[in-house]
Amino acid sequence: MDIDIDQLRELMRSLAEFDVNELEIENGDERISLRRGPAAPEGMVAIAGAPHAALSHPPPSLAAAPAAAEADEEDDDSLWVTSPFVGTFYRASGPDADPFVAVGSKIEVGAVLCIVEAMKLMNEIEAEVRGTITEILIENGKPVEYGDRLFKVTP
């Protein structure tokens, strides 16, 4: 299984962030098992082939985390929507679909802005603020890292 150190670090961060104690990934004859804290009790089930299963339905307190906006150092009014994890950025739900948003789009809290595919899971990134998209910083289909700025929003 080809996994680079950045992917491994991201998986370890996800264990802590989503309070998951054990993760096991199997791909053919290869297997990666990550544990946080003491060994898991007997009877704990590992989900093979679904390394981010815990991420697809995060607890309500974390459900808003993916589109965390930060204050812009250059312009106090602007906010940034950042990537919640390592993956691939998509502006639309499919190759022939219209983009979720464009520069100038007015957005409301909860509006889908994009998709970040991580470990074969399509994760919709939703707006946490209302405002106007003033800049799209990533090209469609390009890889993103945790914390990369995706959109600039003016409230």
SVG drawing of the C-alpha trace seen along z (x, -y; Angstrom):
<svg xmlns="http://www.w3.org/2000/svg" viewBox="-28 -45 35 56">
<polyline fill="none" stroke="black" stroke-width="0.4" points="0.0,0.0 1.5,-3.3 1.0,-5.8 3.2,-8.8 4.2,-10.3 1.8,-13.3 -1.2,-11.0 -0.1,-9.0 0.1,-12.2 -3.3,-13.3 -4.8,-9.9 -3.2,-10.2 -4.6,-13.8 -8.1,-12.5 -7.9,-9.8 -7.5,-12.5 -9.8,-15.0 -12.8,-12.6 -12.0,-10.7 -11.4,-7.4 -9.1,-5.0 -8.3,-2.5 -8.2,-2.5 -7.3,0.4 -7.0,0.2 -6.6,3.3 -5.8,3.3 -5.2,6.8 -2.4,8.4 -1.3,5.0 -2.6,3.7 -2.1,0.5 -3.3,0.5 -3.3,-2.7 -4.1,-2.9 -4.4,-5.8 -4.0,-5.1 -4.1,-1.6 -5.0,1.4 -8.7,1.6 -10.9,3.9 -11.9,7.3 -14.8,7.2 -13.9,3.8 -14.5,3.9 -12.1,2.3 -13.6,1.1 -11.5,2.4 -11.4,0.3 -13.1,-2.7 -10.3,-4.6 -12.4,-7.8 -15.7,-6.1 -15.7,-8.1 -15.2,-11.3 -18.3,-10.8 -20.6,-11.5 -18.8,-13.5 -20.4,-14.3 -22.6,-17.5 -20.0,-19.5 -17.5,-18.8 -19.9,-18.9 -19.3,-22.6 -15.5,-22.2 -14.8,-21.6 -15.5,-25.1 -13.7,-26.9 -13.2,-30.5 -10.2,-32.5 -9.7,-36.3 -7.7,-37.6 -4.5,-39.3 -4.7,-41.8 -8.4,-42.7 -10.2,-42.5 -13.6,-42.0 -12.6,-38.9 -12.8,-35.4 -11.2,-32.2 -12.8,-28.8 -10.1,-26.2 -9.8,-22.5 -10.6,-20.2 -8.3,-17.4 -5.9,-16.2 -7.8,-15.3 -8.9,-16.4 -10.9,-19.6 -13.9,-19.5 -16.1,-22.6 -19.1,-20.5 -20.8,-17.2 -19.8,-15.7 -17.8,-16.4 -20.8,-17.7 -22.5,-19.5 -22.5,-23.2 -20.1,-24.4 -21.6,-24.8 -20.5,-28.4 -18.6,-31.0 -16.9,-34.3 -19.8,-36.7 -22.1,-34.0 -24.1,-35.0 -23.9,-32.2 -25.8,-31.3 -24.7,-29.3 -25.0,-25.6 -24.6,-26.1 -22.4,-23.5 -19.3,-25.2 -17.3,-22.3 -16.4,-18.7 -13.1,-17.4 -12.5,-13.8 -10.5,-12.1 -9.8,-8.4 -12.6,-7.7 -15.2,-9.6 -16.8,-12.7 -17.1,-15.2 -19.3,-18.3 -17.8,-21.4 -20.5,-23.8 -20.4,-27.5 -20.2,-28.5 -20.8,-32.2 -23.0,-34.1 -21.5,-36.5 -20.2,-36.7 -17.5,-34.5 -14.8,-36.9 -12.1,-34.5 -11.7,-30.8 -8.1,-29.8 -7.9,-26.2 -8.4,-24.8 -10.9,-22.0 -9.4,-18.5 -6.2,-19.7 -4.9,-18.2 -5.4,-20.2 -3.7,-19.8 -5.2,-20.3 -5.7,-24.0 -5.3,-25.1 -7.4,-28.1 -10.2,-27.3 -12.4,-30.4 -12.2,-34.0 -15.6,-35.3 -16.7,-38.8 -19.4,-38.9"/>
</svg>
